[in-house]
Every structure is written in C-alpha cells, then in structure tokens.
Amino acid sequence: MTFMAVILLFIFFVLFFLYFWGLNPHMITIFYLPEQSLTHPAAMIVIFCIVIGLILGFGAHLYSTVAHWLKHWNRDRSEKKQREISVIYREGVGRLLSGDLKKARGLLSKALDRDPKRVDTLIAMASLTSQEGNPTEGLELLRKASEIDPKGMEVLFKTAAIQEEIGKDEDAIASYQSLIALEKDNRKALRHLRDLYIKHNNWQEALDSQRQVLKAGPGANRVAAEKELLLYLRYEVARLAISTGSPDDAMSELKDILKQEADFTPAKVSLGDAYAAMGRGDDAVKTWQEGYKMHSKSVFLERLENYFMEREDPSSLLNFFRGQVLNQGEDLMFRLFYGKLCLRLEMVDEAKEQLQAVESSGVESSQLHLLLAETYRRCREPEQAINEYQKALGISKRLHLNFSCEKCQHITPEWDSRCPSCGKWNTISLVDRKLIQEASPLALDKMVIHHGEQKAWQGA
C-alpha cells in the first residue's frame, strides 16, 4: 500500500468520524464495575471499538505470519538436516556393500548420532554389526528400530535373518509369525517360516505354511515347484502318522500322493510300511514288489529282506529271488541283492555265483567288491578275498550297502525319503545304482538253483 493511499484512507476515516459524531452527539455511560463507569460520546466509543478490533486483528495476523515463518524455517532446517544425513547414510551403505566395514561404521555412526531415531540407519548398522561378527549388537539396534516403527516389515525381516544366522530359530519363527500377522499373504515370510519348520522336521506346521504360500499365489515360475513341495510335505506328515501309530490315516494320503506322482518312490515305500504296521503283511510285500518292478530301486528289495528276516522266514524270500532271477536274469541289481542275501544266510556258493555274475558284467563297485571279498573269505580263498578287500577299501560286519543322494552325492548308511544334506526328496538310492543298472550284461548262463526247489514267487 502506497503512502498516498494511507493518507487518503486516514482522511476518509476522520471525515467518517466527524460525520458519525454529528449524527450521534449524545453521551453514553458504560459500567465496567458495579460502581465504576466511563462516559464518552457514542462516536468515540464506536471508533475505539473499531481501533481495538483492528489492533487485535493485526496482532492475530502478525502471530500467524511469524508462526508460519517459524514452521517453514524449522521444516527447511529439518529437511536440510535429513538431506545431509541421507548423503552420509547412502555413502555408509555403499561402503558396507563394498566390504569397507571400518569406513562404513564411521559414516553410519555419524548418521546415527545426528538422528538416533532414523530406522533405515539402525537397520544398516545392524547389518554392519552382523558382518563384523557381533549379531547381538545388531539385534539390539533392531529392537530400538522396532520400538520406533513397530510395524516395520524391513525391521522384522532383518531381525529374523540375524536370528536364523545365529541359530535362534525359535525367535526367528516368532519374528516371521509377527510379519505374517501384519501381512498374512507375505510370501517371503511364509516361505522362510516353512523352511524353518522343515529344518526342524515340524512337518504339519511346514505343510500348513506351504498351503498358505500357495493360497497367497506364488509367481508363475514357482507354482510347479511349490506344488511339488506341497506333495512332499504331505508325504512327510503321512510318514509321521505311521511312526506315531496312525498308519490307517497315512494310507489314504499316500495313495492319493501316488495318484498325483506315481514315480515318487518314498510314498510307495511308506505305503508298504503302513500296510506292515497295520498287520497286512501280504499287502506290504505286494506293494514293495510292485515298487521294485516300477522303479528298480533297491530300497524295495531291502524292505522285503528286512521284513522276512525279522519274521525268520528267509525261505519265502529265497523263493522270490530265485523265481525273479530265473525270469529276469539280466537284472544285475536283483542279482546283487540275491547274492547279499545268500551270503547273509551262509549260502556262500550261491552267493558267489550271483556276485560273480554281476562282476563279470564289468561293474566296478566298492560295495560289490566288499561282498565278493566276504564271499571268498568264507569259501577259504584268501588271496581272492584280500584282493577284493583292497578294492573295497573297507568292510562292514553287517555287509551293509550304503546309499547316496543322486543330487549332492551325500553318502548315508540308511535309505531315507529325503537327503539329510541337501534336503531334496526322492533322490536317495543305492551307491552305484546307475552303474550297475546301466551296465550291459554278458551272456549269463542259467543259474543253478541250490538249497531249494525252482518255485515261482507265491503271490508275486
């Protein structure tokens, strides 16, 4: 507003005052206390009220302007500070990613000193301390971050990761459960939780988590793998039911699994186990027989051997082996197990015949050499026995054949549905199984049946 405008406004105000006073010359008495009053012309009182109103309005405007200026000043100052901290933070994270932990610590500590409540800095500092080998300090930093941001997903994920790293799996499970409580369809949290349950053989919990993963809708490239894992977890729950005395509950589940994946060997093995646990031995034997015919996996032969030997009925098993060798003499795996059984029953001549038939096909297997060495020893042929023992590089009193994982080559003394090393299902088989099965047998003379008659397997 220009100075001339102010003068004109003042003149207008004075003229208005005189005009108003001329119209209202009488006096007005105003009591502000019971016995205290003021008496002034009406025009004077009106003008006084107007002036007071203007002063109050100007004061309110001045206060609002100053407050607004202070707010913006503080905001600009805070934003500038946060920008500076962000620059330090980003540089610190860059140093952390490049492996320069010492420089990263200095930068992140500086950022944290300037803003102790900055969550991303606390998370980065927790990662740093974890890499430095001090995960406890990292968890304490994450606890502070969680207090600042109780629903922070990144804080919970980082906390769970460090807890897993230091072996606090129960705490990690609780952290993932907290994540899922905040976001029930968080696939990453569900998968981590499932994997922890698998790690500790909590099969029912793992199965429930896997169902949630599928319900949450995994990516298109993961659907097949997730469904396959669901099948395997269903199998583990069924196998657990057998071991806990509920084979009837497991049987229908195993049958359904085999309908979906007929070549899943563990389910076929465990179905026979379920029948055996229910006292249905004939069905168990039939299931294992069918399993070997379908898959040519030695675990079925081992199950049959253990079943009949535990019942002190080796003759039935011998009849089965003899009948099968007569019908399928080129099955070298079968001959290997037949020879092993004969050796176990001290039928060394028959064992020698079967094992030599396998060896003559060019199979070089330490387990085969072990069995042959023991055969020669019992036949009192020491030179051949020593030669085979040297090839075998070891011996087991039980003449036990080891198993290995076809994925990671881990060796295990017992067959299992899942590799204890890499965690894959349906990969455990006899050591050198493929070598034995893929060998081209030479012309094998018909075997001579010893210690019994030539009978076909009853019920095969």
C-alpha positions as CSV (number, residue, x, y, z in Angstrom):
1,M,0.0,0.0,0.0
2,T,1.4,3.4,-1.0
3,F,1.9,6.4,1.3
4,M,-0.7,8.4,-0.6
5,A,-3.2,5.7,-0.2
6,V,-2.6,5.7,3.6
7,I,-3.2,9.5,3.8
8,L,-6.4,9.2,1.8
9,L,-7.6,6.4,4.0
10,F,-6.8,8.4,7.1
11,I,-8.7,11.5,5.7
12,F,-11.7,9.3,4.9
13,F,-11.6,7.8,8.4
14,V,-11.5,11.3,10.0
15,L,-14.4,12.5,7.8
16,F,-16.4,9.5,8.7
17,F,-15.7,10.0,12.4
18,L,-16.9,13.7,12.3
19,Y,-19.9,12.7,10.3
20,F,-20.8,9.9,12.7
21,W,-20.2,12.2,15.7
22,G,-22.5,14.8,14.2
23,L,-25.3,12.2,13.9
24,N,-24.7,10.9,17.4
25,P,-23.8,13.9,19.7
26,H,-25.2,12.3,22.9
27,M,-23.1,10.7,25.6
28,I,-23.1,7.0,26.6
29,T,-22.2,5.7,30.0
30,I,-20.6,2.2,30.2
31,F,-20.2,0.4,33.5
32,Y,-17.2,-1.9,33.7
33,L,-17.6,-2.5,37.5
34,P,-20.7,-2.2,39.7
35,E,-19.7,1.4,40.8
36,Q,-17.2,2.2,38.1
37,S,-18.2,3.6,34.7
38,L,-16.9,5.6,31.7
39,T,-18.9,8.3,30.0
40,H,-18.0,9.2,26.4
41,P,-19.6,10.2,23.2
42,A,-21.2,7.4,21.2
43,A,-19.0,8.1,18.2
44,M,-15.8,7.9,20.4
45,I,-16.8,4.5,21.8
46,V,-17.6,3.1,18.3
47,I,-14.3,4.3,16.9
48,F,-12.5,3.0,20.0
49,C,-14.0,-0.5,19.4
50,I,-13.1,-0.4,15.7
51,V,-9.5,0.5,16.6
52,I,-9.2,-2.2,19.2
53,G,-10.6,-4.7,16.7
54,L,-8.0,-3.6,14.1
55,I,-5.2,-3.9,16.6
56,L,-6.4,-7.4,17.6
57,G,-6.8,-8.5,14.0
58,F,-3.3,-7.1,13.2
59,G,-1.9,-8.9,16.2
60,A,-3.5,-12.2,15.2
61,H,-2.2,-11.7,11.6
62,L,1.3,-10.9,12.9
63,Y,1.2,-14.0,15.1
64,S,0.1,-16.2,12.3
65,T,2.7,-14.9,10.0
66,V,5.5,-15.4,12.5
67,A,4.3,-18.9,13.4
68,H,4.1,-19.8,9.7
69,W,7.6,-18.5,9.1
70,L,9.0,-20.4,12.1
71,K,7.3,-23.6,11.0
72,H,8.7,-23.3,7.5
73,W,12.1,-22.4,8.9
74,N,12.1,-25.4,11.2
75,R,10.9,-27.6,8.3
76,D,13.5,-26.3,5.9
77,R,16.1,-26.8,8.6
78,S,14.9,-30.4,9.3
79,E,14.8,-31.2,5.6
80,K,18.3,-29.9,5.1
81,K,19.5,-31.9,8.1
82,Q,17.8,-35.1,6.7
83,R,19.3,-34.5,3.3
84,E,22.8,-34.2,4.8
85,I,22.1,-37.4,6.9
86,S,20.8,-39.2,3.8
87,V,24.0,-38.4,1.9
88,I,26.1,-39.8,4.9
89,Y,23.8,-42.8,5.1
90,R,24.0,-43.6,1.4
91,E,27.7,-43.3,1.5
92,G,27.9,-45.6,4.5
93,V,25.6,-48.2,2.9
94,G,27.8,-48.0,-0.2
95,R,30.9,-48.7,1.9
96,L,29.1,-51.5,3.6
97,L,28.2,-53.1,0.3
98,S,31.7,-52.8,-0.9
99,G,33.1,-54.5,2.2
100,D,34.8,-51.5,3.7
101,L,33.3,-52.1,7.2
102,K,35.6,-49.7,9.0
103,K,34.6,-46.7,6.9
104,A,31.0,-47.8,6.8
105,R,30.9,-47.9,10.6
106,G,32.3,-44.3,10.9
107,L,29.7,-43.0,8.4
108,L,26.7,-44.8,9.8
109,S,27.7,-43.9,13.4
110,K,27.8,-40.3,12.3
111,A,24.4,-40.5,10.7
112,L,23.0,-42.2,13.8
113,D,24.5,-39.6,16.1
114,R,22.7,-36.9,14.1
115,D,19.4,-38.7,14.1
116,P,19.2,-41.6,16.6
117,K,15.7,-42.4,15.5
118,R,16.3,-43.0,11.8
119,V,15.1,-46.5,11.2
120,D,17.0,-47.2,7.9
121,T,20.2,-46.2,9.6
122,L,19.6,-48.5,12.5
123,I,18.9,-51.4,10.0
124,A,22.1,-50.7,8.1
125,M,24.0,-50.5,11.4
126,A,22.6,-53.9,12.4
127,S,23.7,-55.4,9.1
128,L,27.2,-53.9,9.7
129,T,27.5,-55.3,13.2
130,S,26.3,-58.7,12.0
131,Q,29.0,-58.8,9.3
132,E,31.5,-57.8,12.0
133,G,30.6,-60.9,13.9
134,N,28.5,-59.1,16.6
135,P,24.9,-60.1,15.9
136,T,23.8,-59.5,19.5
137,E,24.6,-55.7,19.0
138,G,22.7,-55.9,15.7
139,L,19.6,-57.4,17.4
140,E,19.7,-54.6,20.0
141,L,19.8,-52.0,17.2
142,L,16.8,-53.7,15.5
143,R,15.0,-53.7,18.8
144,K,15.3,-49.9,19.0
145,A,14.2,-49.7,15.4
146,S,11.1,-51.8,16.2
147,E,10.2,-49.5,19.1
148,I,10.3,-46.6,16.7
149,D,8.4,-48.5,13.9
150,P,6.6,-51.5,15.5
151,K,5.0,-52.4,12.1
152,G,8.2,-52.1,10.1
153,M,8.4,-55.1,7.7
154,E,12.1,-54.5,6.9
155,V,13.0,-54.4,10.6
156,L,11.2,-57.7,11.2
157,F,12.8,-59.4,8.2
158,K,16.3,-58.2,9.2
159,T,15.7,-59.4,12.8
160,A,14.5,-62.8,11.7
161,A,17.5,-63.1,9.3
162,I,20.0,-62.4,12.1
163,Q,18.2,-64.7,14.4
164,E,18.5,-67.5,11.8
165,E,22.1,-66.7,11.3
166,I,23.0,-67.2,15.0
167,G,20.8,-70.3,15.4
168,K,18.0,-68.7,17.3
169,D,15.4,-70.5,15.1
170,E,12.6,-70.3,17.6
171,D,13.0,-66.5,17.8
172,A,13.2,-66.3,14.0
173,I,9.9,-68.3,13.8
174,A,8.3,-65.8,16.2
175,S,9.6,-62.9,14.0
176,Y,8.2,-64.4,10.8
177,Q,4.9,-65.1,12.6
178,S,4.7,-61.4,13.6
179,L,5.3,-60.5,9.9
180,I,2.5,-62.8,8.8
181,A,0.2,-61.3,11.5
182,L,0.8,-57.9,9.9
183,E,0.5,-59.2,6.3
184,K,-1.0,-62.7,6.1
185,D,-0.1,-63.2,2.4
186,N,3.5,-62.2,2.7
187,R,5.0,-65.0,0.6
188,K,8.6,-64.3,1.6
189,A,7.8,-64.6,5.3
190,L,5.7,-67.7,4.7
191,R,8.5,-69.4,2.7
192,H,11.1,-68.6,5.3
193,L,8.8,-69.8,8.1
194,R,8.1,-73.0,6.1
195,D,11.8,-73.6,5.6
196,L,12.4,-73.3,9.3
197,Y,9.7,-75.8,10.1
198,I,11.2,-78.2,7.5
199,K,14.7,-77.7,9.1
200,H,13.3,-78.9,12.4
201,N,11.1,-81.6,11.0
202,N,7.9,-79.9,12.1
203,W,6.1,-81.4,9.2
204,Q,2.5,-80.4,10.0
205,E,3.4,-76.8,10.6
206,A,5.5,-76.8,7.4
207,L,2.6,-78.2,5.5
208,D,0.2,-75.6,6.8
209,S,2.7,-72.8,5.9
210,Q,3.1,-74.3,2.4
211,R,-0.7,-74.3,1.9
212,Q,-0.6,-70.6,2.8
213,V,2.2,-70.0,0.3
214,L,0.0,-71.5,-2.5
215,K,-3.0,-69.6,-1.3
216,A,-1.1,-66.3,-1.4
217,G,-0.4,-67.0,-5.1
218,P,3.3,-67.6,-5.8
219,G,4.8,-66.3,-9.1
220,A,4.0,-68.2,-12.2
221,N,7.6,-69.5,-12.4
222,R,7.3,-71.0,-8.9
223,V,3.9,-72.6,-9.0
224,A,5.1,-76.1,-10.2
225,A,7.9,-76.2,-7.6
226,E,5.6,-75.1,-4.8
227,K,3.0,-77.7,-5.6
228,E,5.7,-80.3,-5.8
229,L,7.0,-79.3,-2.3
230,L,3.4,-79.4,-1.0
231,L,3.2,-83.1,-2.2
232,Y,6.5,-83.9,-0.4
233,L,5.3,-82.3,2.8
234,R,2.0,-84.2,2.7
235,Y,4.2,-87.3,2.4
236,E,6.2,-86.4,5.5
237,V,3.1,-85.8,7.5
238,A,1.8,-89.2,6.4
239,R,5.1,-90.9,7.3
240,L,5.0,-89.2,10.7
241,A,1.5,-90.7,11.2
242,I,2.9,-94.2,10.6
243,S,5.6,-93.7,13.1
244,T,3.2,-92.3,15.7
245,G,0.8,-95.3,15.4
246,S,-1.7,-94.0,12.9
247,P,-1.0,-95.9,9.7
248,D,-4.6,-96.0,8.6
249,D,-4.6,-92.2,8.5
250,A,-1.5,-92.2,6.4
251,M,-2.6,-94.9,3.9
252,S,-5.2,-92.9,2.1
253,E,-2.9,-89.9,1.9
254,L,-0.1,-92.0,0.5
255,K,-2.4,-93.5,-2.1
256,D,-3.5,-90.0,-3.2
257,I,0.1,-88.8,-3.4
258,L,0.9,-91.8,-5.7
259,K,-2.1,-90.9,-7.9
260,Q,-0.6,-87.5,-8.4
261,E,3.0,-88.6,-8.7
262,A,3.3,-92.3,-9.4
263,D,7.1,-92.3,-9.6
264,F,7.6,-90.8,-6.1
265,T,9.4,-93.8,-4.6
266,P,9.2,-92.7,-0.9
267,A,5.4,-92.8,-1.0
268,K,5.4,-96.3,-2.4
269,V,7.9,-97.4,0.3
270,S,5.9,-95.9,3.1
271,L,2.7,-97.3,1.7
272,G,4.2,-100.7,2.3
273,D,5.3,-99.6,5.7
274,A,1.7,-98.6,6.5
275,Y,0.4,-101.9,5.5
276,A,3.0,-103.7,7.6
277,A,2.2,-101.5,10.6
278,M,-1.5,-102.4,10.2
279,G,-0.6,-106.1,10.2
280,R,-1.4,-106.5,6.5
281,G,1.9,-108.2,5.6
282,D,0.8,-109.6,2.2
283,D,-0.3,-106.2,1.0
284,A,3.0,-104.7,2.2
285,V,5.0,-107.4,0.4
286,K,2.9,-106.9,-2.8
287,T,3.4,-103.1,-2.6
288,W,7.2,-103.4,-2.3
289,Q,7.3,-105.9,-5.1
290,E,5.3,-103.6,-7.4
291,G,7.6,-100.7,-6.3
292,Y,10.7,-102.6,-7.4
293,K,9.1,-103.6,-10.7
294,M,8.1,-100.0,-11.4
295,H,11.2,-98.1,-10.2
296,S,14.0,-100.7,-9.9
297,K,15.1,-99.0,-6.6
298,S,17.0,-101.2,-4.2
299,V,15.1,-99.9,-1.1
300,F,12.2,-102.2,-2.0
301,L,14.5,-105.2,-2.0
302,E,15.9,-104.1,1.3
303,R,12.4,-103.7,2.8
304,L,11.5,-107.2,1.6
305,E,14.7,-108.6,3.0
306,N,14.2,-107.0,6.4
307,Y,10.5,-107.9,6.5
308,F,11.1,-111.7,6.0
309,M,14.3,-111.8,8.1
310,E,12.6,-110.2,11.1
311,R,9.9,-112.8,10.8
312,E,12.5,-115.6,10.5
313,D,11.1,-116.7,7.1
314,P,14.1,-116.5,4.7
315,S,12.8,-119.4,2.6
316,S,9.9,-117.3,1.2
317,L,12.4,-114.5,0.3
318,L,14.7,-117.0,-1.3
319,N,11.9,-118.4,-3.4
320,F,11.1,-114.9,-4.5
321,F,14.7,-114.1,-5.5
322,R,15.1,-117.4,-7.3
323,G,11.9,-117.0,-9.3
324,Q,12.8,-113.5,-10.3
325,V,16.3,-114.3,-11.3
326,L,15.0,-117.1,-13.5
327,N,12.6,-114.8,-15.1
328,Q,14.7,-111.7,-15.2
329,G,18.3,-112.9,-15.1
330,E,19.7,-109.7,-16.6
331,D,18.6,-107.5,-13.7
332,L,22.1,-107.1,-12.1
333,M,20.7,-105.1,-9.1
334,F,18.5,-108.1,-8.3
335,R,21.4,-110.5,-8.6
336,L,23.5,-108.2,-6.3
337,F,20.8,-108.3,-3.5
338,Y,20.2,-112.0,-4.1
339,G,23.9,-112.7,-3.6
340,K,23.9,-110.4,-0.5
341,L,21.0,-112.4,1.0
342,C,22.7,-115.7,0.3
343,L,25.9,-114.5,1.9
344,R,23.9,-113.4,4.9
345,L,22.3,-116.9,5.2
346,E,25.8,-118.5,4.8
347,M,24.8,-119.9,1.4
348,V,28.2,-118.9,0.0
349,D,28.3,-121.0,-3.2
350,E,25.0,-119.5,-4.4
351,A,26.2,-116.0,-3.2
352,K,29.5,-116.4,-5.1
353,E,27.6,-117.4,-8.3
354,Q,25.4,-114.3,-8.2
355,L,28.0,-111.8,-7.3
356,Q,30.5,-113.1,-9.9
357,A,27.7,-112.7,-12.5
358,V,27.5,-109.1,-11.6
359,E,31.3,-108.6,-11.5
360,S,31.6,-110.3,-14.9
361,S,29.5,-107.6,-16.5
362,G,32.2,-105.1,-15.8
363,V,30.8,-103.4,-12.7
364,E,33.4,-101.7,-10.6
365,S,31.7,-101.0,-7.3
366,S,33.3,-100.9,-3.8
367,Q,30.2,-102.5,-2.3
368,L,30.3,-105.3,-4.8
369,H,34.0,-105.9,-4.0
370,L,33.1,-105.9,-0.3
371,L,30.5,-108.6,-0.8
372,L,32.8,-110.7,-3.0
373,A,35.7,-110.3,-0.5
374,E,33.5,-111.7,2.3
375,T,32.3,-114.5,0.0
376,Y,35.9,-115.5,-0.9
377,R,36.8,-115.4,2.8
378,R,34.1,-117.7,3.7
379,C,35.0,-120.0,0.8
380,R,38.5,-120.1,2.2
381,E,40.0,-118.4,-0.8
382,P,42.3,-115.9,1.0
383,E,44.1,-114.4,-2.0
384,Q,41.0,-113.5,-3.8
385,A,39.5,-112.2,-0.6
386,I,42.5,-110.0,0.1
387,N,42.3,-108.7,-3.5
388,E,38.6,-107.8,-3.2
389,Y,39.1,-106.2,0.3
390,Q,41.8,-104.0,-1.2
391,K,39.4,-102.9,-3.9
392,A,36.6,-102.3,-1.4
393,L,38.7,-100.1,0.9
394,G,36.7,-101.2,3.9
395,I,34.3,-103.7,5.4
396,S,31.2,-103.8,7.4
397,K,30.2,-106.7,9.6
398,R,26.6,-106.4,8.5
399,L,27.6,-106.4,4.9
400,H,25.6,-103.2,4.7
401,L,25.2,-101.4,1.3
402,N,25.4,-97.7,1.5
403,F,23.1,-95.2,-0.1
404,S,23.8,-91.9,-1.8
405,C,22.0,-88.8,-2.9
406,E,21.7,-88.5,-6.7
407,K,21.7,-84.7,-6.4
408,C,24.6,-83.9,-4.0
409,Q,26.3,-87.4,-3.7
410,H,26.0,-87.4,0.1
411,I,26.6,-90.9,1.5
412,T,24.3,-92.3,4.1
413,P,24.2,-95.8,5.7
414,E,20.4,-95.9,5.6
415,W,17.8,-95.2,2.9
416,D,15.6,-92.2,3.6
417,S,13.0,-90.3,1.7
418,R,14.9,-87.1,1.9
419,C,18.6,-86.3,1.7
420,P,19.9,-85.1,5.1
421,S,22.5,-83.0,3.3
422,C,20.7,-81.1,0.5
423,G,17.1,-81.7,1.7
424,K,15.9,-83.0,-1.7
425,W,13.2,-85.7,-1.8
426,N,13.2,-88.9,-3.9
427,T,16.9,-88.7,-4.5
428,I,18.3,-91.5,-2.2
429,S,19.4,-94.7,-3.9
430,L,22.0,-97.4,-3.7
431,V,25.5,-96.3,-4.2
432,D,26.5,-97.1,-7.8
433,R,22.9,-97.9,-8.7
434,K,23.1,-96.4,-12.1
435,L,26.4,-98.0,-12.8
436,I,25.0,-101.4,-12.0
437,Q,21.7,-101.0,-13.9
438,E,23.2,-99.4,-17.0
439,A,25.9,-102.0,-17.4
440,S,25.4,-104.3,-20.4
441,P,25.4,-107.9,-19.0
442,L,27.3,-110.6,-20.8
443,A,25.7,-113.8,-21.8
444,L,24.7,-115.2,-18.4
445,D,24.3,-118.9,-18.1
446,K,21.1,-120.0,-16.5
447,M,21.7,-120.2,-12.8
448,V,21.7,-123.5,-11.0
449,I,19.3,-123.5,-8.1
450,H,20.7,-124.5,-4.8
451,H,19.2,-125.3,-1.5
452,G,15.7,-125.4,-2.7
453,E,13.3,-126.1,-5.5
454,Q,12.6,-123.9,-8.5
455,K,9.4,-122.2,-7.4
456,A,7.9,-119.0,-8.6
457,W,7.2,-116.4,-6.0
458,Q,4.0,-117.0,-4.4
459,G,1.7,-114.0,-4.7
460,A,4.2,-112.1,-7.0
